[in-house]
Amino acid sequence: MSRASRAVAADVLAIALFATVGQLAHDRTLSLAGYGRDALPILAAWLAVGVAVRLYEEGGRRRLLVTWAAGVTLGVVLRGLALGRSLDGSQVAFALTTLAFTLVFVAAARTAAARA
């Protein structure tokens, strides 16, 4: 498996793990609808930004923080729009929480993938 493939897999796993933890903490159950609601918009935005900034190409690791900040933020905005939520304090809190936890999960998943 190439470095780029491992990085994509690690990023997808990290965002799915974030959505899993969120569902278990808030819904107390896992569902496909929950993954569609929470993981899909963030993952789609992450991958779109990653492709746009060439995150998965040689030397792309330097673009990880740009992808993280822009991709997660855009994903949270897309999620809010899809759910019909306005930008208020709870959405800002969700955005900050999402930024913090995805950073930790992506860093851990990429570290594990690099060692595998």
FIDOLO-455501 format. One line per field, with one value per residue: x, y negated, z negated of N, C-alpha, C, O in turn; residue number from 0. Coordinates in nm, 2 decimals, decimal comma, always signed. Each point is the difference from the previous one (the first is absolute). Layout:
<nodes>
n_X [X	...] $
n_Y [Y	...] $
n_Z [Z	...] $
ca_X [X	...] $
ca_Y [Y	...] $
ca_Z [Z	...] $
c_X [X	...] $
c_Y [Y	...] $
c_Z [Z	...] $
o_X [X	...] $
o_Y [Y	...] $
o_Z [Z	...] $
seq [NUM	...] $
</nodes>
This chain:
<nodes>
n_X [+0,09	-0,13	+0,19	+0,04	+0,09	+0,22	+0,12	+0,02	+0,14	+0,21	+0,06	+0,04	+0,19	+0,16	+0,01	+0,10	+0,22	+0,09	+0,00	+0,18	+0,20	+0,04	+0,06	+0,21	+0,14	+0,00	+0,11	+0,22	+0,03	+0,00	+0,08	-0,14	-0,19	+0,02	+0,00	-0,20	-0,10	+0,06	-0,06	-0,21	-0,15	-0,02	-0,12	-0,23	-0,09	-0,04	-0,17	-0,20	-0,05	-0,08	-0,21	-0,17	-0,02	-0,16	-0,20	-0,15	+0,03	+0,11	+0,07	-0,11	+0,17	+0,13	-0,07	+0,16	+0,18	+0,14	+0,14	+0,18	+0,18	+0,15	+0,17	+0,16	+0,16	+0,16	+0,16	+0,15	+0,17	+0,17	+0,17	+0,16	+0,17	+0,17	+0,14	+0,10	+0,21	-0,10	+0,05	+0,03	-0,11	-0,22	-0,10	-0,06	-0,18	-0,20	-0,06	-0,09	-0,22	-0,15	-0,03	-0,13	-0,22	-0,11	-0,01	-0,15	-0,21	-0,05	-0,02	-0,19	-0,18	+0,00	-0,06	-0,21	-0,12	+0,03	-0,14	-0,19] $
n_Y [+0,12	-0,09	-0,11	-0,01	+0,18	+0,02	-0,11	+0,08	+0,17	-0,06	-0,08	+0,14	+0,11	-0,12	-0,01	+0,17	+0,00	-0,13	+0,07	+0,12	-0,10	-0,09	+0,13	+0,07	-0,14	+0,00	+0,13	-0,02	-0,13	+0,21	-0,18	+0,14	+0,04	+0,16	+0,21	+0,09	+0,07	+0,20	+0,21	+0,08	-0,09	+0,11	+0,18	-0,02	-0,07	+0,15	+0,15	-0,08	-0,02	+0,18	+0,04	-0,09	+0,10	+0,13	-0,01	+0,05	-0,22	+0,06	+0,10	+0,19	+0,14	-0,05	+0,17	+0,12	-0,11	+0,00	+0,17	+0,02	-0,13	+0,03	+0,15	-0,02	-0,15	+0,05	+0,12	-0,12	-0,09	+0,12	+0,05	-0,16	-0,01	+0,14	-0,08	-0,11	+0,07	-0,08	-0,18	+0,20	-0,09	+0,02	-0,16	-0,18	+0,00	-0,02	-0,21	-0,13	+0,03	-0,10	-0,21	-0,07	+0,02	-0,16	-0,19	-0,02	-0,05	-0,21	-0,16	+0,00	-0,11	-0,22	-0,08	-0,01	-0,17	-0,18	+0,00	-0,09] $
n_Z [+0,00	+0,16	+0,06	+0,22	+0,10	-0,01	+0,16	+0,21	+0,05	+0,03	+0,20	+0,17	+0,01	+0,09	+0,22	+0,11	+0,01	+0,16	+0,22	+0,04	+0,03	+0,20	+0,17	+0,02	+0,10	+0,22	+0,15	-0,05	+0,18	+0,07	+0,11	+0,11	-0,10	-0,15	+0,08	+0,03	-0,19	-0,09	+0,04	+0,03	-0,15	-0,19	-0,02	+0,00	-0,19	-0,16	+0,02	-0,06	-0,22	-0,10	+0,05	-0,12	-0,20	+0,11	-0,10	+0,16	+0,01	+0,18	-0,19	+0,07	-0,03	+0,17	+0,14	-0,10	-0,04	+0,17	+0,04	-0,12	+0,02	+0,17	-0,01	-0,15	+0,04	+0,15	-0,08	-0,12	+0,12	+0,08	-0,15	-0,04	+0,16	-0,01	-0,15	+0,17	+0,02	-0,18	+0,13	-0,10	-0,18	+0,03	+0,12	-0,11	-0,13	+0,11	+0,05	-0,16	-0,05	+0,13	-0,03	-0,17	+0,00	+0,11	-0,11	-0,16	+0,05	+0,05	-0,16	-0,12	+0,08	-0,01	-0,20	-0,05	+0,08	-0,12	-0,18	+0,09] $
ca_X [-0,09	+0,08	-0,01	-0,13	-0,11	+0,00	-0,04	-0,15	-0,07	+0,01	-0,09	-0,14	-0,02	+0,00	-0,13	-0,10	+0,01	-0,05	-0,14	-0,04	+0,01	-0,11	-0,13	-0,01	-0,01	-0,12	-0,12	+0,01	-0,01	+0,06	-0,09	+0,05	-0,05	+0,09	+0,12	-0,03	-0,01	+0,12	+0,13	+0,00	+0,04	+0,13	+0,09	+0,00	+0,07	+0,14	+0,06	+0,00	+0,11	+0,13	+0,03	+0,02	+0,13	+0,09	+0,04	+0,04	+0,11	+0,13	+0,02	-0,13	-0,02	+0,01	-0,13	-0,10	-0,07	-0,09	-0,12	-0,07	-0,07	-0,10	-0,09	-0,09	-0,09	-0,10	-0,08	-0,09	-0,10	-0,08	-0,09	-0,10	-0,10	-0,08	-0,09	-0,08	+0,04	+0,06	+0,13	-0,02	+0,10	+0,02	+0,08	+0,14	+0,05	+0,02	+0,11	+0,13	+0,02	+0,04	+0,14	+0,09	+0,00	+0,05	+0,14	+0,05	-0,03	+0,08	+0,14	+0,02	-0,02	+0,11	+0,12	-0,02	+0,01	+0,14	+0,07	-0,05] $
ca_Y [-0,12	-0,12	-0,09	-0,08	+0,08	+0,01	-0,13	-0,01	+0,09	-0,05	-0,12	+0,05	+0,07	-0,10	-0,08	+0,10	+0,02	-0,12	+0,01	+0,11	-0,05	-0,10	+0,07	+0,08	-0,10	-0,08	+0,08	+0,13	+0,10	-0,02	+0,02	-0,05	-0,14	-0,08	-0,02	-0,09	-0,14	-0,06	+0,03	-0,02	-0,13	-0,03	+0,08	-0,06	-0,13	+0,03	+0,05	-0,10	-0,09	+0,08	+0,01	-0,14	-0,05	+0,11	+0,06	+0,14	+0,01	-0,01	-0,12	-0,06	+0,00	-0,14	-0,06	+0,06	-0,09	-0,08	+0,10	+0,01	-0,12	-0,04	+0,11	+0,02	-0,11	+0,01	+0,12	-0,04	-0,10	+0,08	+0,07	-0,09	-0,04	+0,12	+0,02	-0,12	-0,07	-0,13	-0,01	-0,06	+0,05	+0,15	+0,04	-0,04	+0,10	+0,12	-0,02	+0,01	+0,13	+0,08	-0,04	+0,06	+0,14	+0,05	-0,02	+0,11	+0,13	+0,01	+0,02	+0,13	+0,10	-0,01	+0,05	+0,15	+0,04	-0,02	+0,11	+0,13] $
ca_Z [+0,00	+0,02	-0,11	+0,02	-0,03	-0,15	-0,06	+0,03	-0,09	-0,14	-0,02	+0,00	-0,13	-0,11	+0,00	-0,04	-0,15	-0,07	+0,01	-0,09	-0,14	-0,01	-0,01	-0,13	-0,11	+0,01	+0,04	-0,08	+0,09	+0,13	+0,11	+0,13	+0,01	-0,08	+0,07	+0,11	-0,06	-0,07	+0,07	+0,14	+0,05	-0,04	+0,08	+0,14	+0,01	-0,02	+0,12	+0,10	-0,03	+0,01	+0,15	+0,05	-0,04	+0,03	-0,12	+0,01	+0,09	-0,06	-0,07	-0,04	-0,14	-0,04	+0,02	-0,09	-0,09	+0,09	+0,03	-0,13	-0,03	+0,10	+0,03	-0,11	-0,01	+0,11	-0,03	-0,10	+0,07	+0,09	-0,09	-0,05	+0,10	+0,02	-0,11	-0,02	-0,13	+0,02	-0,07	-0,13	-0,09	+0,00	+0,12	-0,02	-0,09	+0,08	+0,10	-0,08	-0,05	+0,12	+0,04	-0,10	+0,00	+0,13	+0,00	-0,08	+0,07	+0,13	-0,04	-0,05	+0,11	+0,09	-0,07	+0,00	+0,14	+0,04	-0,06	+0,04] $
c_X [+0,09	-0,02	-0,13	-0,12	-0,02	-0,05	-0,15	-0,07	+0,01	-0,10	-0,15	-0,03	-0,01	-0,13	-0,11	+0,00	-0,05	-0,16	-0,05	+0,00	-0,12	-0,13	-0,02	-0,02	-0,14	-0,13	-0,01	-0,02	+0,07	-0,10	+0,06	-0,04	+0,09	+0,14	-0,02	-0,01	+0,13	+0,13	+0,00	+0,04	+0,14	+0,10	+0,00	+0,08	+0,15	+0,06	+0,01	+0,11	+0,13	+0,04	+0,04	+0,14	+0,11	+0,07	+0,07	+0,11	+0,13	+0,02	-0,13	-0,02	+0,01	-0,13	-0,11	-0,07	-0,09	-0,13	-0,08	-0,09	-0,11	-0,10	-0,10	-0,10	-0,10	-0,09	-0,11	-0,11	-0,10	-0,10	-0,11	-0,11	-0,09	-0,10	-0,08	+0,03	+0,06	+0,13	-0,03	+0,10	+0,02	+0,07	+0,14	+0,07	+0,03	+0,12	+0,13	+0,03	+0,04	+0,14	+0,10	+0,01	+0,05	+0,15	+0,07	-0,01	+0,08	+0,15	+0,03	-0,01	+0,11	+0,13	-0,01	+0,02	+0,15	+0,09	-0,04	+0,08] $
c_Y [-0,12	-0,09	-0,08	+0,08	+0,02	-0,13	-0,02	+0,09	-0,05	-0,12	+0,05	+0,07	-0,10	-0,07	+0,09	+0,02	-0,12	+0,01	+0,11	-0,05	-0,10	+0,06	+0,08	-0,10	-0,07	+0,08	+0,13	+0,12	-0,04	+0,02	-0,05	-0,14	-0,09	-0,02	-0,09	-0,14	-0,05	+0,02	-0,04	-0,14	-0,04	+0,08	-0,05	-0,13	+0,02	+0,05	-0,10	-0,10	+0,07	+0,01	-0,14	-0,05	+0,11	+0,06	+0,14	+0,02	-0,01	-0,14	-0,07	-0,01	-0,14	-0,07	+0,05	-0,10	-0,09	+0,09	+0,01	-0,12	-0,03	+0,12	+0,02	-0,12	+0,00	+0,11	-0,04	-0,10	+0,08	+0,08	-0,09	-0,04	+0,12	+0,02	-0,12	-0,08	-0,14	-0,01	-0,07	+0,06	+0,15	+0,05	-0,04	+0,10	+0,13	-0,01	+0,01	+0,14	+0,09	-0,03	+0,07	+0,15	+0,06	-0,01	+0,12	+0,13	+0,01	+0,02	+0,14	+0,10	-0,01	+0,06	+0,16	+0,05	+0,00	+0,12	+0,14	+0,04] $
c_Z [+0,00	-0,12	+0,02	-0,03	-0,15	-0,06	+0,02	-0,10	-0,15	-0,02	+0,00	-0,13	-0,11	-0,01	-0,03	-0,15	-0,07	+0,00	-0,09	-0,14	-0,03	-0,02	-0,13	-0,12	-0,01	+0,02	-0,08	+0,10	+0,13	+0,10	+0,13	+0,02	-0,08	+0,07	+0,12	-0,04	-0,05	+0,08	+0,14	+0,04	-0,04	+0,08	+0,14	+0,01	-0,02	+0,13	+0,12	-0,02	+0,02	+0,15	+0,05	-0,04	+0,02	-0,13	+0,02	+0,10	-0,07	-0,06	-0,05	-0,15	-0,06	+0,01	-0,09	-0,09	+0,08	+0,03	-0,13	-0,03	+0,10	+0,02	-0,12	-0,01	+0,11	-0,02	-0,11	+0,05	+0,08	-0,09	-0,05	+0,10	+0,03	-0,11	-0,03	-0,12	+0,03	-0,08	-0,13	-0,09	+0,00	+0,13	-0,01	-0,09	+0,07	+0,09	-0,08	-0,06	+0,12	+0,04	-0,10	+0,01	+0,13	+0,01	-0,07	+0,07	+0,12	-0,04	-0,05	+0,11	+0,10	-0,06	+0,00	+0,14	+0,05	-0,06	+0,05	+0,13] $
o_X [+0,10	-0,10	-0,07	-0,09	-0,11	-0,08	-0,07	-0,10	-0,10	-0,06	-0,08	-0,10	-0,08	-0,06	-0,10	-0,10	-0,07	-0,06	-0,11	-0,10	-0,06	-0,09	-0,10	-0,07	-0,05	-0,10	-0,11	-0,02	+0,03	-0,08	+0,09	+0,07	+0,03	+0,05	+0,08	+0,04	+0,02	+0,08	+0,10	+0,08	+0,07	+0,10	+0,11	+0,07	+0,08	+0,11	+0,09	+0,07	+0,09	+0,11	+0,10	+0,07	+0,12	+0,11	+0,09	+0,03	+0,00	-0,02	+0,00	-0,09	-0,06	-0,02	-0,12	-0,12	-0,11	-0,11	-0,12	-0,12	-0,12	-0,12	-0,12	-0,11	-0,12	-0,12	-0,11	-0,12	-0,12	-0,12	-0,12	-0,12	-0,12	-0,11	-0,09	-0,08	+0,07	+0,03	-0,02	+0,10	+0,11	+0,08	+0,09	+0,11	+0,10	+0,08	+0,10	+0,11	+0,09	+0,07	+0,10	+0,11	+0,07	+0,07	+0,10	+0,09	+0,06	+0,07	+0,10	+0,08	+0,05	+0,08	+0,10	+0,07	+0,04	+0,10	+0,08	-0,03] $
o_Y [-0,01	+0,01	-0,03	-0,05	+0,00	+0,00	-0,05	-0,04	+0,01	-0,01	-0,05	-0,03	+0,02	-0,03	-0,04	+0,01	+0,01	-0,03	-0,01	+0,03	+0,01	-0,03	-0,01	+0,03	-0,03	-0,03	+0,06	+0,11	-0,11	+0,10	-0,09	-0,08	-0,11	-0,11	-0,08	-0,09	-0,12	-0,09	-0,06	-0,02	-0,07	-0,06	-0,01	-0,01	-0,06	-0,05	+0,00	-0,03	-0,06	-0,01	-0,01	-0,06	-0,02	+0,03	+0,03	+0,11	-0,03	-0,10	-0,11	-0,07	-0,04	-0,11	-0,03	+0,01	-0,03	-0,05	+0,00	+0,01	-0,02	-0,03	+0,02	+0,03	-0,02	-0,01	+0,05	+0,01	-0,02	+0,01	+0,04	-0,01	-0,02	+0,05	+0,00	-0,06	-0,01	+0,08	-0,12	+0,07	+0,05	+0,09	+0,07	+0,04	+0,06	+0,10	+0,06	+0,04	+0,09	+0,09	+0,06	+0,05	+0,10	+0,08	+0,05	+0,08	+0,11	+0,08	+0,06	+0,10	+0,10	+0,06	+0,06	+0,10	+0,08	+0,04	+0,10	+0,11] $
o_Z [-0,08	-0,08	-0,10	-0,07	-0,06	-0,10	-0,09	-0,06	-0,07	-0,10	-0,08	-0,06	-0,09	-0,10	-0,07	-0,06	-0,11	-0,10	-0,06	-0,07	-0,10	-0,08	-0,06	-0,09	-0,10	-0,06	+0,00	-0,05	+0,02	+0,00	+0,00	+0,05	+0,04	-0,01	+0,03	+0,07	+0,03	+0,01	+0,05	+0,09	+0,08	+0,05	+0,06	+0,09	+0,06	+0,04	+0,07	+0,10	+0,06	+0,03	+0,08	+0,08	-0,04	+0,00	-0,07	+0,04	-0,12	+0,06	-0,06	-0,05	-0,10	-0,06	+0,01	-0,01	-0,05	-0,01	+0,01	-0,02	-0,04	+0,01	+0,03	-0,03	-0,03	+0,03	+0,02	-0,03	+0,00	+0,04	-0,01	-0,03	+0,02	+0,03	-0,09	-0,06	+0,10	-0,09	-0,01	+0,05	-0,02	-0,01	+0,05	+0,02	-0,03	+0,01	+0,05	+0,01	-0,02	+0,03	+0,04	+0,01	+0,00	+0,05	+0,04	+0,00	+0,03	+0,07	+0,04	+0,01	+0,04	+0,07	+0,03	+0,02	+0,07	+0,06	-0,02	+0,05] $
seq [0	1	2	3	4	5	6	7	8	9	10	11	12	13	14	15	16	17	18	19	20	21	22	23	24	25	26	27	28	29	30	31	32	33	34	35	36	37	38	39	40	41	42	43	44	45	46	47	48	49	50	51	52	53	54	55	56	57	58	59	60	61	62	63	64	65	66	67	68	69	70	71	72	73	74	75	76	77	78	79	80	81	82	83	84	85	86	87	88	89	90	91	92	93	94	95	96	97	98	99	100	101	102	103	104	105	106	107	108	109	110	111	112	113	114	115] $
</nodes>
